[in-house]
Structures are given as structure tokens and as C-alpha cells.
């Protein structure tokens, strides 16, 4: 059973981070999205063609990204880029909806998607050819990811809180998570 829960974790310094303001804060947790297979085939999806097209490819091999969907919603001429994520009930499979103004090119939209932490950690986004077109399309659902080799956990960097999909198979944990729906549960000092 896959359960979507909100996890509030303990922030801590990242000693590898650099910057003039101070160290980046956050923690790494094993993602319930699935497992990575280093030699596995990465799921991908391509929408559109030539200058108006875009391709999204999972950074991790394996089937975990199959079904993850990227869809475009047109905004007004001067509207800003907005990204929302919705998770399917029961499975937690994400749908990323990107809304952008009609003055943005596909290349600009691809760059904004790639810069978003929710996307950039798990996928690569690139325009087809120059990406100079201003008629973006929905990329659709990633597919054809296959497992090859030995799976390892996917780790996702988070700041103070985030959404996680937890896959459990014992009844006691399932009952606990059901009671925690739409609440914060502590990650602890991982």
C-alpha cells in the first residue's frame, strides 16, 4: 500500500554546501517513489516537435518514474511561471502541471522546470531543437523505464518539510499512517 504523508524533519547544516550567506540547511531522506537501478532504462516522455517540443527524462533508471506526468496549462500573456504537483490517491504517482505566460519560450519553460527543486532532483527537462517556440504542449506520462541490476534507494534533498510517499506492507504501520493522514509526522534526526 502506498500512502502519501507529510513529513516534518529536523533541519541540520549541510557541511558540503557553500555560499556567502551561510550553509544550506536540509536533510536527505530515502524517497518512497521507488528504487534506482544504475544500469536501468530511464523513463522518458516527449511532447510536441521541433521548436515547440520538450522532453523529460528520469534521472534514475527503473520503473519508478513510469506514469509520472508533466502537463502544460496556458496562462495569460504576462502571467508568471507556476508549477503545481498533485499526487494520485492510493499510489502517490505525481502529476506536475506547469502554467506559463504565452510570452515565454519552450526553452525558458524547460529551464524553469529544471531549476525547480521538485523537478531538478528527479528529472532532466530539455527543449527539442532550439526551443524558441511559444506554443508549449503537455509532455505527458513518462514510460518505458525498466529495471536492470541491483536497486538502491533514491535520496531526495528537502528543507524543513516535504511530501513523501511511503510504501509499507505491514498492517500496524498502515494503521499508523492512516491516522497520520494530512498531519505532520516527525522524521527525527536522520
N, C-alpha and C positions, 0 to 999 in steps of 0.2 A: 504494500500500500504506500503510495506517495502522498505526503502531507505537506502542505505549504504552511510554514510558521514564520513568525517574525522573531529574529534572534537579536538580542541586545548584548553586545560583548564588552569586555573590558579593554579600553584603549591602552596602547602602550607605544613607546617610542620604537621606531624602526631604525636601528643603527646604520643600515646601509643607505638610508636616504640622505640627500644633500640639498642644501638650499640656503638662501640668505636669511630667511625669516626664522627658520627652525626646522627640526627634523619632522618628516611626515609622520603622522600618527595613524595607526591602524593595526590590523592583525590578519593573519591568513588562516582560513578555515577550509576544510575539505568540503567541496561542493557536492550536494546530493544530486546534481544534474546527471552524474554517471561516472564512467571511468574513461581515462585516456588510454589509447593504445599507440605507443610511439611509432610503430610501423603501420598503423591502421590507415584506412582510406578516410579522408576528411570529408564530412558532409558539405555540400555546396548548393547554392541556388543562384540563378542568373535571371534578371528581369530586363526586358527591353532589348535594344540593339544599338550598335554604333555609338553615337554621341549621347543618346538618352538612356543607355543601359547601365546597369550596375551589377556587380557580383559580390556575394557574401560567402565566405568560406570559414568553416570552423577551424579554430587553431589546434584543436585536439582531434586525433583520429578516433574512429569508432562510431557506434550508432547513437551515442548520447544526444547529438545535435539534430538527428533526423526529426523533422516535424517542427523545429523551431522556425518561426515565421517572421518575415520582415515585410511590412506593408506601408504604402505611402498614402497620405491624406493631404490633399491640396489645401493650402492656406491662401490668404489674400496676398495681394502684390507686395505689401510691406510687412507681412507677418513674420515673426521670428521663427527660428527652427525649434521645434519641441519634440521630445521623444518620450513616449509613454510605454510601459510594459504591463501586459496583462498575462496572468498565469491560468491555464486551463484547470478547471476543477477536477480533482481526483488525480491528475497526472502531473500538474505543475509545469507543463510544457509552455514556454513563453512565446508571446506574440509581441514583437516590437513594432509600434506604429510611429512613423516619423512624419511630422507635419512641417511643411516648409513653404515659404513665400514663393510666388511664381518668378521672382527676380533672381532666385538662387539657381546656379547651375547644378547639374548632377554631380560634377566633381566636387563642388563645395559641400553638397549634402553628404556625399561619401566621406569627406574629410571630417565633417561634424559628427557623423555617426562613429567613425573610428576614434575620435577624440573623447567620446563619452565613455566613462569608466565601465558602465554596464555592458557596453558592446566591445570595447577595445580589449578587455581581458580575455574574451572568449571567441571573438571572430575577427577576421580581417575583411574590410569593406573597400572596394575599389571600383572606379568607373570603367566602363568599356571605352576603348579608344581615348579620345580627348576628354570626354565627359562635359563638353561645352554646352550641351543641350539644356533647355529649361523645361522639359516635359518629363519629369521623373515617373517611373512606374513602380508598382509593387514587385519586389524581388520574389516573394512567395516563400514556400516552405523549403528548408534545407533537406537534402535527401542524399542517398547513396553512400552514407558513411558506413564503414564495415570494420569489424574488429580483427586485428592481426597482432599477434604477440601477446605479451603479458600486460594486463591492465594495471594502471596506477591511479591513485586519487587525483582529481582535478582540484587545485587550490585557487581560491578566489580572494583577492585583497579587498577588505572592507574597512570603512572608518567606524563610526560609533555604532551604527546599526544597519541592518540589511535584511533582505528576504532570502530565505534558504528553503530548498526542497529537501525534505528528509525522507529517506526510503527505509522503512522498518518492516520486520516480519514477525515480531513477537507481540502478542495481544496486550501485554501490560504497557509497553511503550506506546502502542497505538492509542490506548485509552488515555494515557497521559497527554499525548499530543492533541487529541481531540478536545480535551478540556482546556488546552492552551491556545486554541484557535483564536486568532485576532488579538492575542496578548503577546507581551514580550516575555521570552524566557532567557535565562542567563546562559551565556556561553562559558563564562569562567575565564580564568587566567590561562588561556591556551598558549 
